[in-house]
Amino acid sequence: MRLKKRKIIFLLVVTVVITIMIIGLSMYFKPHRDTSSMRPDHIIADSELFSAYTNKFNFAQENYTDKIIELSGELSEIEIADEQTTLIFHLNDGIFGSEGIRCIFSISSPLDVHIGDIVRIRGICDGYNETDVILSSCTLIQER
Amino acid sequence: MKKILCLALVLYGFQLNAQRYLTKSGEISFFSDAPLEKIEAHNKQVNCAIDLKTGDVIFKVLIRSFRFERALMQEHFNENYLLSDKFPIATFKGKIIDLDNIKNLNESPAEILVEGVLKIKGIEKTISTKSLFHKNDKSIIAKAEFEIQLKDFKIKIPGAVFNKISENILIKVNLNLKPLQPKIN
């Protein structure tokens, strides 16, 4: 009887330890957010998002930063550098040239979009760096 | 007369802008080499502007744009160490000390001293670093490396990860600065 009780306790301890290890490892190795399969927290126009950060910074920081944003607007510029493509929406002129929203795609192959296209992009909002709002890990949702 | 004045102003604008160089896709990386773990992160959305006439240098770095290999490290970096919701931007405001060297850049890398104030988490620290600058077509390419200490910016390492995060962090900067294009309406 006592042996059986010891066995049960041993099995319980082993189960708890294994469960903790699995949870710890899954947290340690959890993947980055995949914007292509996640629901957006906000669906918003480019000018509205930019205006929120430039005119109501605290509100925008609290509501949009680190959230998944689905953005729509007219594409102004495409930058292709090593290992990343940036789609840019110009929305203001500042001391250092055009300011707006920069959407970062972690691919260097050209996206099938052109300047002037109305595009829809989903990405994680990194915030506002005092010239531009940055969206990272972006996915192109739709082209028209 | 008005046309001549307008032309003169446009040309003056060209002259001023030709001395300002800018990038919005500069790269800053940092490396922590601790006994139990090597950690690195990269930010390829760094704003930097330099003015060749005055020697002014300014960086604006969005903390949340640093990318780590592991999502959990990125979360801890933002939420526990850099408090990026409260302090979303790090800045560097400084001066190029060797102004003559920067004005006469060519395709051979020149070692140029840059000094200024680095502000992280609202805490300022004076930094001085020798950087390599050279010209490539119309661009200026700049590279710099320097070390910072976490304690200087009141970034505390919890005991549980003491052997996984180094107290000294190596920072690498890579920039491809383009001349600021004048805007003509």
Interface residues (C-beta under 8 A of the other chain):
Chain A: M27 Y28 F29 K30 P31 H32 R33 Q61 T65 D66 E79 A81 Q84 T86 D93 F96 G97 R102 I104 D126 G127 Y128 N129 E130 T131 D132 I134 S136
Chain B: R20 L22 K24 S25 K44 Q45 N47 A49 K60 V61 L62 R64 S65 R67 R70 A71 L72 Q74 N78 S84 D85 P88 I89 L180 Q181 K183
